[in-house]
Amino acid sequence: MQLERETGQMMLMDHYRVLSSRRATRSTWGLAIDTKRAGREQVFFKIPDDSELVEVEARELHRALTETRTIPGIRPVRLIDVASETPAMITEYVPNTKSLFNHLWDETRTFQAFALLRARRSTLPEITGLLGSWLGAYRAASRMPAADVEDDPIETLVRGGVARMRSIDKATSGRGLTTRTVLQLTDELQGMGNDLKNSGMAQLARIHGDLNLSNVLVASDGKLFLIDFGDTRFSLPLEDFVSVWHTIWSLSRLSRRRRLQLDPCLARLVEEYSSKGASVLSALEFRFLRRVRALIQVLVGVRDASRYDRFGMQANKRLADVSRRWLEEGCPTDMH
């Protein structure tokens, strides 16, 4: 971590004093104070291991904020500063927030007797509707023909899906997905990928790239903030949407009471995302990407446990079990 020590304090660049830092998989991040501002405002900093990613993420953060500014109640965090010499990116720090994943988890833990009442009074569909609106606007702002991108993202997704099946098998010592499921999924991913490429209808869009529910923050007033655009890239336009949709769907299948409260959230997410409504769920692109996302969820549950606290480990394992069952059952479309 490239930080300068000044008068006994850790300094980031020339005027940001570090309050705390944490090492993640591909970056170091934490909180700092802007010593040049009168109120000594707290800010968030991020130092990627790959210095080239600083400018890439900063540009996409700025673009996303500009292109989706007409959506009230939701926005990316504000970019404050970029220091190419460090290299570091400084963004606003939003206090008193929790991740959308934790918010949905906590709000749907109600005992069965109160679940129906909570579902009727819940503001959760409003929150997922906001996210759907933002995703729709973000997608529409950067669509382009697939032929204009040098690397083939569809082939990358197919190879990634196949590689994850091997990783799941290795992480579980062969007790992950059945051989039948692996063979079927391999054929389906390759076939769907070819159909998408051969249809001539494939479009790409600049996506967030890691839009899991932990990268959506819910403030105490209900406003949403999006963070961590470090994996931004051109890919299939539905990829961010499928990531959000499948995670909420998996969470809803953990219990009857969760489903009662989260099914309206899924419906509102779809409604606000696309004018095509529920038909987006039957699109070839959605079905292809959902298989990829389910494999990612299974792999997170069986391999990446050390990255999470006890709650995170247990939650990821339970969600991985839901995705594994769905894959083993042949990815039925009636499990919407």
N, C-alpha and C positions, 0 to 999 in steps of 0.2 A: 504494500500500500504506500503510495507516494505522498507522504505527508511531511511537512516541515515542522521541526520543533522550534518554538519561539518562546522565550521567557518562561520556560517550564510548562507551556501549554502546547497541545498538538494543534497545528494550523493547517488548514486546507487552502491552497492558493495563498493570497496575500491578506485576506481579511475575514476568513471564515474559521472560527475556532470550533474544533470538533468537541462535541459533547459525548457522543457514543458512536461506536462503529461495530459492525458485524461482518464476518466473512461468509459469503454465500458461495454457490457452486462456481460461478463465473465472474464474480464481482465482489467488491467491498462497498458497503453502504452504511448510512447512519445519519445522525442528526448533528447539526452545527449551528452556530450563531453568527449572524452577519454583524461584525463589529463596527461597520461603517454606518449602519442604520441606527437612528436614535432609539428606537424601541428594542434594539438587539433582537430582531426577529429570528425565530427558529426556522431553519430550512432543512431540506432533505438533500443529501449528497449521494452520488453513486459513482464508483470508479470501476469500470469494466476491465477485465484482464486484457481484452483486445482493445487497444486504444482507438482503433478505427471505428468502433461501435459507438463512441461518444457522439460524433457528428451525425451518424446515421439515426440514432435514437432521438437526438435533439431535433433534427429536421422533421422526423415523423411526428413527434410530440407537438411541435408547432403547427404542422399541417393538419393534424387531427383536431386540434383546438380551433383552428380557423374554419375548417370545412364543416364542423358540426356545431358551430356556435349558436345556431338558431334553435337548437333543442334545449328547452329550459329544464333546469333541475339536474342536469348531468353534463359533465365535461372532464377532459383530461386535466391533470394537475398542471399548474402554470409553470412554464420554463422561466427560470430567473437568470441563469448564467451558465456559460460553457467555458472551460479552461482547457485548451488543447495541450498546453504545456504540462498539465498535471498527469494524465487527462482526467477531467471530472465534469459531471453535469450536476447543476444545482437546480432543484425544483422547490415549489412551495411545500410546506409541511401542513397537512390538515389534521388538527388535533381532534380528539374525541370521536374517532371513527372505529369501525370494526369491518372486517371483510364481509362481503356479501355472503360468502359461504357460511361463516360463523353466524351471521344474522339469520339466514334461512334455517340453519341447524337449530339455533336457540328458539326461534319463533314457532317451530313446528314440533317441539318436544312436549307440548301440552298433553295432559292425560286425556284419554279417549272421551271421557264424559264432557269435556269442554272443547273438543276439537271442532265440532260443527259450529258452535258459537264463535270460536276464534276465526274460523274460515269466513264467516259472514262479515265479521268486523275487520278483517285483516286488510292492511295496506300493502301486503306483499305483492299482489298483482300489479299495483301501481308502480312499484319499484321495478319489477321485471318488464313492465310495459315501457318504462323509461329507457331501460337498457336496450330493448328491442328497437325503439325509435332511433336511438343513437347508432346502433349497429347498422340499421338500414341506411341512414344518412352517410355513415362512414364508408360503407360498401359502395354506394352510388357515386361517391366523390372520386373514386380512383379505378374504375373499371377500364379494362383495356383488352384487346385481342390476345389470345394465348400465344400467337405466333410472334408477338413483339418481345417476348422474353427469351433470353438465350437458353437458360436451364429449364428443363421440363419439370414443373412442380408436380404434375400428376404422377410421373414416373418416380419422382422422389418420394411421394406419399406411398406408392405401392411398395417400393423397396424398404421404406421405413416400417411399414406394417409387417412385412415378412420378417424383417430383422427383429422386431419386437416379439414376434412369436418365438423366435429362437432364444431371445433373452429371457422370456417368461419360462421357457422350458429349462434353461440353465439355472435360473434363480430358484426354481421349485424342484430341482433334481428330477425333472421329467414328470412331475405331478401337477403340472399346470393345465393346459388345454389338452383335450384328447387328440389322438392322431387324426381321427376323422374330422374333428373341428379344424385342425391346422390345415389339412388338405383342402377342405371345403373353403375356408377363408382365403387361402392362397389363390385358389381358382377364381373366387368371387372378386377379390381385389384386382387381380390381373385382368379379368374380363370386364369389370366395370371401368377400370382405368382405360382400357382400349376403347370401350364404347364412348367414353367421354371425349377421348382424343379424336376418334373417327367421326363423331357426330357433326363436327364442324361448328358446334354451338358453344364450345368451351370458351369462357371468358375468365380473365384473371382480375384480381384487385389487390391493391396494397392492403395487407391485413395487419392486425396487432401481432399475431403470431404466438402469443402466450396468454390468451384471454381466459384464464381460469377464474373462478369466482373469488380467489384470494387477491386478484389484481383489480377488483372492483371494491371500492371503499364506500361504506354507508355512513354518512354523518348523522349527528343527533337530530338534525332537522329534516332528515330523509333525503337530502341531496346525495348524488352519487359522484364519485371521482375515480377516474381510471388512471392506473399507474403501469410502469414497467413495459415500455414499448421497445425493449432491447432486442426482441426477436422479430421485429417487423420485416416483412418480405412480400414479394408477389406470390400469390397462391390462389386457389379456388375461392371465390367470394364468400361462400357459405362456411368457410372453415372456422372463423371466430364464432359465428352463430351456433354451429353444431357443438362446439366445445362447451358453450354455456348451456344449450338445450339439453345435451346428454347428461351433464352433471346434475342439473336440477331434476331431470327425469330419474336418474339413479337414486338421488336422495329421496324422491317421492316414493320409490319402491321399497324403502326400508321398513315401512309400516303403513297400516291402513290410515292412521291419523295423519301421517305426513302426506300421503297421497291425497287425502281429502283437502288439505290446505294448499298443496303445491300444484295440483292439476290446473286450477284456475290461473296460476302463475305461468305455467307453460302455454296455456291458451292465449294469455295476454301478450306474452313474449312473441309468439308467432304472429298474432294479429297486428302488433305495432311494427314488426320487422318488415313484413311484406304485404303488399296489396293482394297477393295471391292466396293469402290466408293459409289454411291447413294443407293445401295442396303442395306447399313447399316441402312437407314431410315425406311425400312420396316421390320427390324428384330424385333422379339417378345420382346427382351430385350429393344430395343429403344422405342417401343410403350408403354411398361409398365412404363419405367422410365419417359417418357414424361408426362404421366398423373400425376405421382407423382410430377414432377417439376412444372407443371401448377398449381396444388393445392398449392404448396409452394408460387408461385408467387401471386396467389389470396389472400392468407392469409397475406402475407407481405403488400399488398395494402390496406387491410381493417383493419388490427390490429396493425401493427408496425409503424404507422405514427409518433409517438413521437420520434423515433430513428433518424429521418431524418430532414434536413432543408426543407425549402419550396419547393425548386426545387426537392429534393429527394422524398418528399411526393407526389407531382404532377406527377412525372415520374412513381413512383411505382403504383399509382392509375390507370394511363393510361395503364400500362402494365398488371395490374391485370384485367382490363376490357377486354383486348385482350384474355387473358387466360380463363376468365370466358365465353366469347362468344364461344371459341373453345370447351370448355367442354360442354356447353349447346347444342351445335350443334352436339354432339355425337362424338367428337374427329375425324373429317374427315381426312383421309390420303391425300386427294387431296388438303389440305391446306399447303402442303410443300411449 
